[in-house]
Structures are given as C-alpha cells and as structure tokens.
Amino acid sequence: MIDKIIQKAKTHKSIIENFSYLSALQVFNMILPLITYPYLISVLGKETYGLVIFAQAIIGYLLILVNFGFNISATREISIHRDNQVKLNEIISSILIIKGILFFCSLIILSVLMYILPQAHGVKILFYLSMYLCLYEWIFPVWYFQGIEKMKYITFITLISRLIFLALIFLLIQSSEDYLFLPIINGIGAIIAGILSLYIVFFKHKIQFHFQSVRILFKYFKGSTPIFISNVSIGLYVSTNKVLIGTFLGMGEVAYYDLAEKVVSILKIPQVILGQVLFPKISKDQNIVFVKKIFKTSIIVNSLLFICTIFFSKPIVLFLGGDEMLPVIPVLVILGITVPIIGVSNIFGVQLLIPFGFYKDFTRVILLSGVFYCLQVLLLWLSFGFTLYSISIVTVVTEIFVTAYMFYLCKKNRLW
C-alpha cells in the first residue's frame, strides 16, 4: 500500500509540488485580508473603503482588456512548446508586446471615462492610481510560470510583494484621508513582483525578447480572442455588480458586498489552485479519466466549504467587520452557493472544453451567460429594483446557467 502511494506521488510529482507551492501562497492570501480588512474598514470607514472598491471595479473592466484571455491561451501555448526555446521566445515576446499595447489603450479609455463617471468627480487620481491592477497584469507573466509548471516562482515573488504591502498598510494609512495610499501601496507591490518575475524569465531562464512581426502578433491576438470574449461576459457580473451597487445603493453597500465577495473568494481558493495546477497537464495529456477523478474531489470539497459558510457566516462577519457589517450575512450565504457551482463549471469548461479544443463552444456559453446576466439585470431594473440580495441572486442564477450549459456541451461532444 505504501509503495503504491509512493509510486503515485512520483508519477504526479510536478502536480504535488505545484499544488504545495500554490497552497502555501493561497493560505497567505487568506490570512492577509483577515489582517488588513478589519483595520481598513475601521480606519477608512465603509463609505471611503467602498469608494476605493468602486474604483477597482471600474478598472476591472480595463483589466479584462489587458488580460485578453492570455492567462489561458498563453498558458496552453507555453505548456505545449515548453521544450522549444525558439518558440518560447516568440510566445513570450508576442504576449508582452500585445499586453503593453492593450495597457496603453486602457489608459486612454480611462482618461475618457473620467469625464463621464459622476463618481470620479474630485477623486480622479484614485482611479488612475488603481490602474496598478492593469500594470500588474501586463508585467507579471503568471501564464509563463503556469505553462512550465513552476509555481514556486509565483509563490516566492507574491509573498515578497505582499509582505511589503502588509507592512506599508499599517505604517502609512492612519485616517480616512490616507485612502490614496491603498492603491499606491498595491502599485509598489505590483512593480516589485513584475520586475522580479521578468528577471527570472529573461535572465535565469534565458528567454530572449524579440520584436515580432504584425503577422505573428495578430496570430496570438486572434488565438486569444475567444477567451477574451468569454472574459468580457464573466467580467459583466464580476465588476458590474459593484458598479450597480455603488451607483444605485451607495458606497457603504459596496463595502458590504465586497466583504461577502472576499470571503467567498477565499472559499474558492482550493478550486483555483486545482485549476491552475491541472490545466497545463490536462492540456498536454488530454486524459478524461483523470479529469473525472478530480471532479469527484472537487464536488466534495466545495460542498463542504459551502456548508461551513452557512454555519459560520455570523462569526466570520463579526470578526472581520464588527457589528456594523452584520447586514452582509445573507449576502454571504447567497454568494456562497456559487462555490460548489463554479467548482463544477470549472471542470466542464476550463478543464475539458478548452484543453480538448472546443474553444467556440466555451466562448458561446460564456457569451450567452453575459447576455443572460444583462437580461436579469434589466428585469430587476424594470420591476423589483436593485438590492444587495437581488444582485447576489442574479449572480447565482447566472452561474447555474453557465454550469448547466457547459455540462450539456461536454455531453454533446462526448467529453463526459
């Protein structure tokens, strides 16, 4: 029995190693919000903190543009060509060039938005500083490290930048007037992480940067377009929820929703780790039997996490935000339903449809989910109106739609 376990461990050594590194990173990411959130919500106040989150939600749209789906498409390309140095030079150079162009395009778009958004009046600098999210997306090539299955680099680099972030939060933010330090501190961490990662890519791994022809750039741009379209649809109900809440309900309610979303994001960490670790292997091996084994584990773990959310929602909210954040509890329970649902949809979509080449089907279901979400939002606006609960329910219903449709496509394409 022991010999069998040891043999299994040797067979899946890279998976176990990457899972361990990502687990260590995600555990730290779980602890960090627990340390900083109570402090920030008490020092800044829920209205100011909500404004910061609202700005990040607006930048979230531009983040989709800069990402352009390369975290999936480029990871797959790197995974397939990891032993071809010439091809790696081409892929990495192309993605960095395209992302750089998209970053500067996003800056232009933001400049236009600053004259349209009434919420930006008097606080334009907050929105510009929040562009650190897009800068990080450009200069931190997480897709490269995922593709070569070397997650330890991501872990160490992120730990260093986050520790700097943690120290500066308590040092510089002392009152609500210091709210601009929050994106500044995050930006410093993003720059440090980006510089360290690019140093590893170009100096330690000997990748050579070359300017690429328009034809080559267009090839990678076109190849990632279906994923980008999918991300646009996903981004609709990730960022738009906070934008709707901030516009129609207020910045305090944004703080409520953000707390619930933060807790749920922590609960989704096991699935995120699993997906990041397995995607390169599944893309390369295309082993459906292996995916089905992972599916069972995912169902059990994510269901247990949701059950824990129901029983421990009140102490969690009290610990993080105090009595004034208790209205978050129903929102947390509602959004918690998405934990097992997204666990299932990730298996059907990211781990099956994409690795097995069904890009159009994957794009179609995500695109339709965006349309489905918009129809629900329109219905709310014309009938019941927006509340924290109704917006949260729309998110759950949308995820159920995505999961059901992806399951149908997997059955149709004989992947399940």
Phi, psi and chi 1 to 4 in degrees:
 res  aa     phi    psi   chi1   chi2   chi3   chi4
   1 MET       -  -47.5 -179.4   66.6  179.2      -
   2 ILE   -63.9  -40.9  -64.2  176.1      -      -
   3 ASP   -61.3  -37.8  -68.7  -21.5      -      -
   4 LYS   -65.7  -40.8 -172.2  176.0 -178.7 -179.5
   5 ILE   -65.1  -43.1  -66.3  173.4      -      -
   6 ILE   -62.4  -40.9  -66.9  173.6      -      -
   7 GLN   -64.7  -41.0 -172.8   59.2   41.7      -
   8 LYS   -62.9  -40.3  -75.8  -80.9 -173.9 -178.5
   9 ALA   -63.8  -39.8      -      -      -      -
  10 LYS   -66.9  -39.6  -71.8 -179.5  178.7  178.8
  11 THR   -62.8  -39.8  -56.6      -      -      -
  12 HIS  -110.3   38.1  -58.2  -67.3      -      -
  13 LYS   -58.1  -46.0 -178.4 -178.9  177.1 -178.4
  14 SER   -65.6  -36.7   63.1      -      -      -
  15 ILE   -65.4  -46.4  -68.5  178.9      -      -
  16 ILE   -62.8  -42.9  -65.1  171.5      -      -
  17 GLU   -62.8  -48.0 -176.0 -179.9  -87.0      -
  18 ASN   -66.4  -37.9  -69.8  -32.8      -      -
  19 PHE   -62.9  -38.9 -174.0   85.7      -      -
  20 SER   -65.3  -46.1  -60.2      -      -      -
  21 TYR   -63.1  -45.7  -80.7  117.2      -      -
  22 LEU   -67.5  -34.3  -84.8  178.6      -      -
  23 SER   -63.5  -44.4  -64.4      -      -      -
  24 ALA   -60.0  -42.3      -      -      -      -
  25 LEU   -64.8  -46.0  173.6   61.8      -      -
  26 GLN   -69.7  -32.1  -63.3  -63.1   -9.3      -
  27 VAL   -62.0  -42.4  166.6      -      -      -
  28 PHE   -64.3  -40.4 -177.8   78.4      -      -
  29 ASN   -65.4  -25.9  -76.5  -20.7      -      -
  30 MET   -74.4  -39.3  -72.4  170.2   61.9      -
  31 ILE   -72.6  -37.8  -65.2  172.6      -      -
  32 LEU   -56.5  -50.7 -172.0   63.0      -      -
  33 PRO   -62.7  -32.0  -21.9   33.8      -      -
  34 LEU   -65.8  -30.4  -62.6  179.1      -      -
  35 ILE   -80.9  -45.6  -63.0  172.5      -      -
  36 THR   -85.9  -32.6   59.4      -      -      -
  37 TYR   -60.9  -51.9 -173.1   88.2      -      -
  38 PRO   -56.9  -37.8  -22.4   33.7      -      -
  39 TYR   -68.0  -46.4  179.2   75.6      -      -
  40 LEU   -66.3  -41.4  -70.5  173.2      -      -
  41 ILE   -68.9  -29.6 -156.1   73.4      -      -
  42 SER   -80.9  -36.7   63.0      -      -      -
  43 VAL   -80.1  -46.6  172.3      -      -      -
  44 LEU   -81.8  -30.5  -63.1 -179.7      -      -
  45 GLY    86.4  152.3      -      -      -      -
  46 LYS   -67.7  -29.5   66.3  178.5 -176.4 -179.6
  47 GLU   -69.4  -49.2  -66.7  -66.4  -29.1      -
  48 THR   -66.2  -42.8  -57.6      -      -      -
  49 TYR   -61.9  -39.6 -178.6   78.8      -      -
  50 GLY   -62.1  -36.9      -      -      -      -
  51 LEU   -63.2  -42.2  177.8   61.8      -      -
  52 VAL   -60.8  -43.3  172.9      -      -      -
  53 ILE   -67.4  -36.9  -62.0  -58.2      -      -
  54 PHE   -61.5  -43.5 -178.7   82.6      -      -
  55 ALA   -61.0  -42.1      -      -      -      -
  56 GLN   -64.1  -34.3  -68.9  177.8    0.3      -
  57 ALA   -65.9  -39.7      -      -      -      -
  58 ILE   -64.7  -44.5  -64.1  -63.2      -      -
  59 ILE   -64.8  -24.7  -58.5  -57.0      -      -
  60 GLY   -57.7  -33.4      -      -      -      -
  61 TYR   -64.8  -43.6  -66.9  117.5      -      -
  62 LEU   -69.3  -30.4  -58.1  176.3      -      -
  63 LEU   -61.4  -37.0 -174.7   63.1      -      -
  64 ILE   -61.8  -40.0  -62.3  169.0      -      -
  65 LEU   -64.1  -47.2  175.6   63.1      -      -
  66 VAL   -67.4  -38.3  179.0      -      -      -
  67 ASN   -64.2  -47.6  178.0  -74.6      -      -
  68 PHE    51.6   26.5 -151.7   78.6      -      -
  69 GLY    78.9    6.0      -      -      -      -
  70 PHE   -70.4  -21.5  -73.6  122.2      -      -
  71 ASN   -63.7  -18.5  -81.1    5.6      -      -
  72 ILE  -103.6  -54.2  -68.4  178.4      -      -
  73 SER   -65.5  -43.0   63.0      -      -      -
  74 ALA   -70.5  -36.3      -      -      -      -
  75 THR   -59.1  -43.1  -62.7      -      -      -
  76 ARG   -64.9  -43.5 -174.7  173.4 -174.1  -86.6
  77 GLU   -63.4  -43.4  -70.7  -67.2  -38.1      -
  78 ILE   -63.4  -41.9  -65.3  -68.9      -      -
  79 SER   -61.7  -42.0  176.3      -      -      -
  80 ILE   -70.8  -39.0  -66.4  170.6      -      -
  81 HIS  -107.5   24.7  -57.4  -72.4      -      -
  82 ARG   -62.3  -22.1   68.7  177.8   74.3  179.8
  83 ASP   -97.4    3.8  -61.4  -39.8      -      -
  84 ASN  -111.2   99.5 -173.7  -25.8      -      -
  85 GLN   -62.1  -40.8 -174.0   73.2   16.9      -
  86 VAL   -62.5  -43.6  174.7      -      -      -
  87 LYS   -67.6  -37.3 -168.5   67.3  176.5  178.1
  88 LEU   -62.6  -41.7  -74.9  177.8      -      -
  89 ASN   -57.0  -44.2  -66.5  -19.6      -      -
  90 GLU   -65.9  -46.9  176.9 -172.3  -67.3      -
  91 ILE   -62.4  -51.7  -64.3  169.3      -      -
  92 ILE   -65.2  -43.9  -65.7  167.3      -      -
  93 SER   -60.9  -44.5  -61.5      -      -      -
  94 SER   -63.5  -46.0  -61.7      -      -      -
  95 ILE   -65.0  -42.6  -56.1  -53.3      -      -
  96 LEU   -64.4  -38.9  -71.6  176.1      -      -
  97 ILE   -64.8  -47.9  -68.5  170.7      -      -
  98 ILE   -62.3  -44.8  -65.0  170.5      -      -
  99 LYS   -63.8  -36.4  -83.0  178.1  170.2  -80.4
 100 GLY   -63.0  -43.5      -      -      -      -
 101 ILE   -62.4  -43.5  -66.0  170.3      -      -
 102 LEU   -66.6  -33.2  -66.4  173.9      -      -
 103 PHE   -63.1  -46.2  174.0   76.9      -      -
 104 PHE   -70.2  -30.6  -73.2  106.0      -      -
 105 CYS   -64.8  -38.9  -72.7      -      -      -
 106 SER   -66.4  -34.1   68.1      -      -      -
 107 LEU   -62.8  -41.2  -83.6  175.5      -      -
 108 ILE   -64.3  -43.7  -64.4  171.6      -      -
 109 ILE   -61.5  -43.1  -65.6  171.4      -      -
 110 LEU   -61.6  -40.5  179.2   63.1      -      -
 111 SER   -59.8  -36.9  -62.1      -      -      -
 112 VAL   -70.2  -43.2  174.8      -      -      -
 113 LEU   -61.2  -31.1  -74.6  174.5      -      -
 114 MET   -62.1  -21.4  -70.8  -59.0   92.0      -
 115 TYR   -96.0   -2.6  -67.4   96.0      -      -
 116 ILE  -107.8  -41.4  -60.8  174.2      -      -
 117 LEU   -74.7  118.1  -74.9  172.4      -      -
 118 PRO   -66.5  -29.2   20.4  -30.9      -      -
 119 GLN   -68.2  -17.1  -68.5   85.0   -2.3      -
 120 ALA   -85.7   -7.3      -      -      -      -
 121 HIS   -62.5  121.5  180.0   69.7      -      -
 122 GLY    83.7   -8.5      -      -      -      -
 123 VAL  -132.4   30.3  -70.9      -      -      -
 124 LYS   -56.8  -36.1  -70.6 -175.3  175.7   66.7
 125 ILE   -60.8  -32.4 -173.5   65.1      -      -
 126 LEU   -61.9  -41.8  171.6   63.6      -      -
 127 PHE   -69.3  -40.2  -72.5   81.8      -      -
 128 TYR   -66.5  -41.1  -78.2  111.2      -      -
 129 LEU   -66.5  -29.7  -71.5  173.7      -      -
 130 SER   -70.8   -6.8  -62.6      -      -      -
 131 MET   -67.6   -3.8  -81.5  -65.9  -70.4      -
 132 TYR   -56.9  -28.2   77.6   85.1      -      -
 133 LEU   -60.2  -43.3  -69.9  163.6      -      -
 134 CYS   -72.8  -37.0  -67.0      -      -      -
 135 LEU   -61.6  -45.2  177.0   64.9      -      -
 136 TYR   -60.1  -42.2 -179.2   77.6      -      -
 137 GLU   -61.3  -34.2 -179.8   60.8   42.2      -
 138 TRP   -74.8  -49.7  173.0   23.5      -      -
 139 ILE   -96.6   -3.7   63.9  176.3      -      -
 140 PHE  -108.1   99.0 -171.4   60.4      -      -
 141 PRO   -80.9   66.9   31.0  -33.8      -      -
 142 VAL   -59.3  -31.1   61.4      -      -      -
 143 TRP   -63.1  -31.3   37.5  -88.1      -      -
 144 TYR   -69.2  -48.4  168.8   73.2      -      -
 145 PHE   -67.5  -33.5  -63.6  114.8      -      -
 146 GLN   -66.9  -41.4  -77.2 -177.6 -116.7      -
 147 GLY   -63.9  -38.7      -      -      -      -
 148 ILE   -89.7    1.0   63.3  171.7      -      -
 149 GLU    57.5   47.6  -62.0 -174.5   75.2      -
 150 LYS  -122.8   73.7  -63.4  -66.7 -177.0 -178.0
 151 MET   -73.6  -13.7  -57.4  -58.1 -172.1      -
 152 LYS   -62.6  -31.8   63.8  179.6 -179.7 -179.4
 153 TYR   -65.2  -44.4  -64.1  113.4      -      -
 154 ILE   -59.9  -42.5  -62.9  175.4      -      -
 155 THR   -62.3  -53.0  -57.2      -      -      -
 156 PHE   -64.4  -44.4  -67.3  141.8      -      -
 157 ILE   -64.0  -44.9  -68.1  169.9      -      -
 158 THR   -66.3  -38.3  -54.3      -      -      -
 159 LEU   -60.9  -43.5  -77.6  175.4      -      -
 160 ILE   -62.1  -48.6  -67.8  170.4      -      -
 161 SER   -66.5  -37.5   62.6      -      -      -
 162 ARG   -70.4  -35.2  -69.2  -62.1  178.3   89.4
 163 LEU   -65.0  -39.2  -74.6  171.7      -      -
 164 ILE   -63.1  -43.4  -66.3  171.3      -      -
 165 PHE   -58.5  -46.1  162.5   81.4      -      -
 166 LEU   -60.8  -45.7 -177.6   62.4      -      -
 167 ALA   -64.8  -43.5      -      -      -      -
 168 LEU   -69.5  -30.8  -68.1  177.0      -      -
 169 ILE   -55.9  -52.2  -77.3  -73.3      -      -
 170 PHE   -74.0  -23.9  -66.0  105.5      -      -
 171 LEU   -80.5  -40.5 -176.5   64.7      -      -
 172 LEU  -101.7  -28.3  -61.4  178.2      -      -
 173 ILE   -96.2  106.3  -60.1  179.1      -      -
 174 GLN  -118.8  -16.5  -58.3  -66.6  -32.9      -
 175 SER  -153.4  174.5   67.8      -      -      -
 176 SER   -64.4  -23.7   58.8      -      -      -
 177 GLU   -70.8  -13.1  -73.7   76.8   22.5      -
 178 ASP   -92.3   15.9  -61.5  -30.7      -      -
 179 TYR   -61.0  -27.0   70.0   95.5      -      -
 180 LEU   -68.5  -21.2  -71.8  178.4      -      -
 181 PHE   -66.3  -23.4  -79.5  121.6      -      -
 182 LEU   -63.7  -52.6 -166.0   54.1      -      -
 183 PRO   -68.2  -30.0   22.1  -33.6      -      -
 184 ILE   -64.2  -46.4  -69.7  172.6      -      -
 185 ILE   -62.6  -44.0  -67.8  168.1      -      -
 186 ASN   -61.3  -37.9  -83.7  -63.1      -      -
 187 GLY   -65.0  -39.5      -      -      -      -
 188 ILE   -61.3  -44.5  -68.3  171.0      -      -
 189 GLY   -61.6  -39.9      -      -      -      -
 190 ALA   -63.7  -43.2      -      -      -      -
 191 ILE   -65.6  -43.5  -66.7  170.9      -      -
 192 ILE   -61.9  -46.9  -69.2  172.9      -      -
 193 ALA   -61.8  -42.0      -      -      -      -
 194 GLY   -64.5  -44.8      -      -      -      -
 195 ILE   -63.7  -44.4  -69.0  173.3      -      -
 196 LEU   -63.4  -42.5  -71.9  174.1      -      -
 197 SER   -68.0  -41.1   62.7      -      -      -
 198 LEU   -67.8  -32.3  -68.6  176.4      -      -
 199 TYR   -61.3  -44.5  172.8   80.8      -      -
 200 ILE   -63.3  -43.8  -67.7  171.2      -      -
 201 VAL   -62.5  -49.1  171.7      -      -      -
 202 PHE   -92.3  -22.9  -67.8  113.1      -      -
 203 PHE  -107.2  -45.1  -69.6   92.2      -      -
 204 LYS   -79.5  -40.8 -174.7  165.6 -176.8  174.3
 205 HIS   -93.9    1.3  -70.3 -172.5      -      -
 206 LYS    60.3   29.1  -51.9  -61.2 -177.8 -176.1
 207 ILE   -73.2  137.4  -62.1  -63.0      -      -
 208 GLN  -107.1  127.2  -63.0  179.1    7.3      -
 209 PHE   -84.6  130.6  179.4   86.6      -      -
 210 HIS  -135.2  138.0  -59.7  -68.6      -      -
 211 PHE   -66.0  135.9  -74.2  100.7      -      -
 212 GLN  -106.7  156.8  -56.1  -66.1  -45.8      -
 213 SER   -69.7  160.0   66.5      -      -      -
 214 VAL   -59.6  -36.4  174.7      -      -      -
 215 ARG   -61.4  -45.2 -179.5 -177.3   60.9   83.0
 216 ILE   -66.6  -44.2  -65.0  -65.8      -      -
 217 LEU   -61.2  -42.2  -66.4  177.0      -      -
 218 PHE   -65.2  -34.1 -178.0   74.9      -      -
 219 LYS   -60.8  -46.9 -179.2 -174.4   73.6  171.0
 220 TYR   -73.3  -35.0  -71.2  106.0      -      -
 221 PHE   -62.2  -46.8 -176.9   85.4      -      -
 222 LYS   -66.4  -39.6 -178.0 -179.6  178.3 -178.4
 223 GLY   -63.9  -27.7      -      -      -      -
 224 SER   -97.0   -5.0 -163.7      -      -      -
 225 THR   -57.7  -43.9  -60.4      -      -      -
 226 PRO   -58.6  -39.1  -24.6   34.9      -      -
 227 ILE   -68.3  -38.3  -50.4  -61.5      -      -
 228 PHE   -60.7  -44.6  166.9   68.4      -      -
 229 ILE   -60.0  -40.4  -65.1  171.8      -      -
 230 SER   -62.3  -44.3  -56.6      -      -      -
 231 ASN   -64.9  -32.6  -73.3  -11.9      -      -
 232 VAL   -61.6  -44.4  168.7      -      -      -
 233 SER   -65.6  -42.6  -63.0      -      -      -
 234 ILE   -63.6  -42.6  -66.1  171.8      -      -
 235 GLY   -62.4  -25.1      -      -      -      -
 236 LEU   -57.1  -46.4  -80.9  175.2      -      -
 237 TYR   -99.8    6.1   55.9   89.7      -      -
 238 VAL   -92.5  -53.2  171.1      -      -      -
 239 SER   -87.0  -34.7  -66.7      -      -      -
 240 THR   -65.7  -32.3  -58.4      -      -      -
 241 ASN   -55.8  -47.0  -77.6   -9.2      -      -
 242 LYS   -69.5  -35.1  -69.0  176.5 -177.2  175.7
 243 VAL   -65.5  -43.5  173.0      -      -      -
 244 LEU   -62.9  -44.4  -71.9  172.9      -      -
 245 ILE   -63.8  -43.5  -67.7  168.8      -      -
 246 GLY   -65.8  -35.1      -      -      -      -
 247 THR   -77.4  -42.5  -57.5      -      -      -
 248 PHE  -102.8  -22.8  -68.1   96.3      -      -
 249 LEU  -114.6  -34.8  -58.6  178.0      -      -
 250 GLY   126.2  163.3      -      -      -      -
 251 MET   -72.6  -27.2  -64.9  -55.6  166.5      -
 252 GLY   -63.2  -40.2      -      -      -      -
 253 GLU   -68.2  -30.5  -77.9   71.1   14.3      -
 254 VAL   -61.0  -41.1  173.4      -      -      -
 255 ALA   -63.0  -39.8      -      -      -      -
 256 TYR   -59.3  -53.2  -71.8  145.8      -      -
 257 TYR   -62.7  -38.6 -173.2   85.6      -      -
 258 ASP   -62.7  -39.4  178.3   68.7      -      -
 259 LEU   -63.3  -46.3  175.6   55.3      -      -
 260 ALA   -60.6  -42.8      -      -      -      -
 261 GLU   -66.3  -36.6 -167.4  175.2   65.3      -
 262 LYS   -63.2  -45.2  -89.0 -175.0  168.4   60.0
 263 VAL   -63.8  -44.3  175.1      -      -      -
 264 VAL   -64.2  -37.3  171.3      -      -      -
 265 SER   -61.0  -37.9  -64.0      -      -      -
 266 ILE   -63.7  -39.9  -70.0  172.8      -      -
 267 LEU   -67.1  -24.6  -62.1  175.3      -      -
 268 LYS   -85.0   -4.7  -67.8  174.9 -177.0  175.3
 269 ILE   -56.6  -46.3  -76.3  173.5      -      -
 270 PRO   -55.1  -40.9  -26.7   35.9      -      -
 271 GLN   -69.0  -37.0 -174.0   63.6   45.4      -
 272 VAL   -62.8  -46.2  170.8      -      -      -
 273 ILE   -60.2  -48.2  -64.1  172.3      -      -
 274 LEU   -57.7  -45.1 -160.6   65.1      -      -
 275 GLY   -64.4  -44.0      -      -      -      -
 276 GLN   -65.3  -39.5  -71.6  178.9  -26.0      -
 277 VAL   -71.9  -40.8  170.2      -      -      -
 278 LEU   -85.1  -26.1  -63.9  179.4      -      -
 279 PHE   -55.1  -47.8 -179.6   73.1      -      -
 280 PRO   -61.5  -40.4  -22.4   34.5      -      -
 281 LYS   -65.6  -45.6  176.6  179.6  173.3   59.4
 282 ILE   -65.9  -38.0  -64.9  170.4      -      -
 283 SER   -61.0  -35.6  -63.9      -      -      -
 284 LYS   -83.7  -45.2 -168.9  175.4 -178.2 -178.8
 285 ASP   -87.9  -32.4  -60.9  -17.1      -      -
 286 GLN    51.2   55.1  -63.4 -167.0  -18.4      -
 287 ASN  -104.1  101.8 -172.9  -21.5      -      -
 288 ILE   -66.5  -37.8  -65.7  178.7      -      -
 289 VAL   -58.6  -42.3  175.6      -      -      -
 290 PHE   -63.0  -41.5  176.3   72.4      -      -
 291 VAL   -63.5  -39.4  176.7      -      -      -
 292 LYS   -64.6  -35.8  -72.2 -175.6  175.8 -179.2
 293 LYS   -65.5  -41.9  -69.6  178.8 -179.4  177.8
 294 ILE   -64.8  -35.7  -62.1  -59.4      -      -
 295 PHE   -58.2  -44.1  176.0   78.3      -      -
 296 LYS   -62.9  -43.6  -66.5  177.1 -177.2  176.8
 297 THR   -62.2  -42.7  -56.3      -      -      -
 298 SER   -61.1  -44.7  174.8      -      -      -
 299 ILE   -59.2  -48.0  -73.5  -72.9      -      -
 300 ILE   -63.8  -50.6  -65.1  170.4      -      -
 301 VAL   -62.8  -47.7  171.6      -      -      -
 302 ASN   -69.0  -32.8  -71.5  -48.1      -      -
 303 SER   -66.9  -42.0  -63.3      -      -      -
 304 LEU   -63.3  -38.3  -71.6  173.7      -      -
 305 LEU   -64.0  -39.0  -72.5  171.6      -      -
 306 PHE   -66.9  -41.3  171.8   57.4      -      -
 307 ILE   -60.8  -41.2  -67.3  170.4      -      -
 308 CYS   -62.0  -35.7  -71.1      -      -      -
 309 THR   -61.5  -41.9  -54.8      -      -      -
 310 ILE   -62.2  -44.6  -64.3  174.1      -      -
 311 PHE   -78.8  -29.2  -73.5  104.7      -      -
 312 PHE  -114.2   14.6  -61.8  105.8      -      -
 313 SER   -62.2  -43.1   57.1      -      -      -
 314 LYS   -65.4  -51.7 -174.6  173.8 -179.4  178.3
 315 PRO   -61.3  -32.5   14.3  -27.0      -      -
 316 ILE   -64.0  -47.5  -70.2  171.2      -      -
 317 VAL   -66.0  -42.1  170.9      -      -      -
 318 LEU   -62.8  -39.4  -76.6  172.8      -      -
 319 PHE   -67.6  -40.7  176.3   74.2      -      -
 320 LEU   -83.0  -40.2  -68.4  175.8      -      -
 321 GLY  -124.2  -11.2      -      -      -      -
 322 GLY    84.1 -174.7      -      -      -      -
 323 ASP   -60.2  -36.6  -68.9  -22.6      -      -
 324 GLU   -67.9  -13.1   69.1  169.2  -22.1      -
 325 MET  -100.7    7.9  -59.8  -58.9  -75.7      -
 326 LEU   -59.4  -29.2  -76.5  175.5      -      -
 327 PRO   -59.8  -10.5  -27.0   35.9      -      -
 328 VAL   -72.0  -25.5  172.8      -      -      -
 329 ILE   -53.1  -51.5  -67.5  174.7      -      -
 330 PRO   -61.3  -36.8  -20.7   32.7      -      -
 331 VAL   -64.7  -40.4 -179.3      -      -      -
 332 LEU   -62.6  -43.3  174.7   56.1      -      -
 333 VAL   -65.8  -41.7  173.6      -      -      -
 334 ILE   -63.7  -50.0  -66.2  170.0      -      -
 335 LEU   -66.4  -26.7  -69.2 -179.9      -      -
 336 GLY   -61.7  -24.8      -      -      -      -
 337 ILE   -60.8  -27.1  -59.2  171.8      -      -
 338 THR   -72.4  -14.9   63.3      -      -      -
 339 VAL   -61.1  -57.0  173.9      -      -      -
 340 PRO   -68.1  -30.9   22.0  -31.1      -      -
 341 ILE   -65.4  -48.4  -65.1  171.8      -      -
 342 ILE   -67.7  -31.1  -71.3  177.8      -      -
 343 GLY   -58.2  -41.1      -      -      -      -
 344 VAL   -71.2  -46.6  173.6      -      -      -
 345 SER   -64.2  -32.2   67.4      -      -      -
 346 ASN   -62.7  -41.1  178.2  -92.0      -      -
 347 ILE   -63.8  -49.8  -62.4  -65.8      -      -
 348 PHE   -66.7  -38.0  -68.8  143.0      -      -
 349 GLY   -89.9  -68.4      -      -      -      -
 350 VAL   -71.2  -34.1  177.1      -      -      -
 351 GLN   -94.8   -9.1  -51.8  -59.7  -20.6      -
 352 LEU  -123.7  -61.7  -79.7  175.2      -      -
 353 LEU   -59.9  -45.9  -69.1  176.6      -      -
 354 ILE   -71.3  -53.0  -67.5  176.5      -      -
 355 PRO   -59.3  -28.9  -24.8   35.4      -      -
 356 PHE   -93.9   11.0  -73.9   84.2      -      -
 357 GLY    88.0   10.5      -      -      -      -
 358 PHE   -92.3   59.8  -65.5   97.3      -      -
 359 TYR   -64.5  -41.6  -60.8  107.8      -      -
 360 LYS   -65.0  -39.9  -69.3 -176.9  178.9  178.6
 361 ASP   -64.4  -42.8  -77.2  -20.0      -      -
 362 PHE   -62.6  -45.1 -179.2   82.8      -      -
 363 THR   -62.5  -40.8  -56.8      -      -      -
 364 ARG   -61.9  -46.8 -173.6 -175.1  -54.4  116.5
 365 VAL   -66.4  -38.9   64.8      -      -      -
 366 ILE   -70.7  -38.9  -59.9  -60.5      -      -
 367 LEU   -62.8  -43.7 -172.4   59.3      -      -
 368 LEU   -66.7  -30.9  -73.5  175.6      -      -
 369 SER   -65.6  -35.6   72.5      -      -      -
 370 GLY   -64.7  -42.0      -      -      -      -
 371 VAL   -64.4  -43.4  175.1      -      -      -
 372 PHE   -60.6  -42.2 -175.5   62.7      -      -
 373 TYR   -62.4  -47.7  169.0   83.1      -      -
 374 CYS   -60.8  -38.5  -70.5      -      -      -
 375 LEU   -64.3  -39.9  -71.1  174.5      -      -
 376 GLN   -65.2  -42.8  -68.9  179.0   87.4      -
 377 VAL   -63.0  -42.2  168.5      -      -      -
 378 LEU   -61.6  -42.2 -179.4   60.9      -      -
 379 LEU   -62.8  -41.6  179.8   62.9      -      -
 380 LEU   -62.2  -45.1  -83.3 -178.6      -      -
 381 TRP   -61.3  -37.5 -173.8   43.8      -      -
 382 LEU   -85.7  -13.6  -64.7  174.4      -      -
 383 SER  -123.9  -87.9   56.2      -      -      -
 384 PHE   -77.3  -24.4  -54.7  105.4      -      -
 385 GLY    88.6  171.4      -      -      -      -
 386 PHE   -91.9  130.5  -62.8  114.5      -      -
 387 THR  -135.7  166.8   67.0      -      -      -
 388 LEU   -59.1  -37.1  -77.1  172.7      -      -
 389 TYR   -73.1  -44.3  -50.8  132.7      -      -
 390 SER   -65.5  -39.2   63.3      -      -      -
 391 ILE   -66.5  -37.9  -69.2  173.9      -      -
 392 SER   -66.0  -40.9  -59.6      -      -      -
 393 ILE   -64.2  -39.7  -69.2  170.4      -      -
 394 VAL   -57.7  -40.7  164.6      -      -      -
 395 THR   -61.6  -44.9  -59.4      -      -      -
 396 VAL   -63.8  -46.7  174.7      -      -      -
 397 VAL   -61.6  -39.4  173.5      -      -      -
 398 THR   -63.0  -42.8  -56.9      -      -      -
 399 GLU   -65.5  -36.3  -66.8  -64.6   -8.6      -
 400 ILE   -63.6  -42.5  -67.9  173.1      -      -
 401 PHE   -59.5  -46.3  171.0   81.2      -      -
 402 VAL   -59.4  -47.8  170.0      -      -      -
 403 THR   -63.8  -45.0  -56.4      -      -      -
 404 ALA   -63.2  -41.8      -      -      -      -
 405 TYR   -68.9  -40.4 -161.8    4.8      -      -
 406 MET   -64.8  -38.8  -76.5 -175.8  173.6      -
 407 PHE   -61.9  -43.0  173.6   70.7      -      -
 408 TYR   -59.7  -43.5  164.3   75.0      -      -
 409 LEU   -67.7  -36.4  -69.2  172.9      -      -
 410 CYS   -65.2  -40.7  -74.2      -      -      -
 411 LYS   -66.2  -40.9  -67.0  -74.3  -75.6 -174.1
 412 LYS   -63.3  -38.6  177.6 -175.9  174.9 -176.9
 413 ASN   -92.9   11.1  -66.3  -49.5      -      -
 414 ARG    58.0   40.1  -62.0 -178.0 -179.8 -179.8
 415 LEU   -99.4   -4.0  -64.6  176.2      -      -
 416 TRP  -141.1      - -161.0 -104.9      -      -
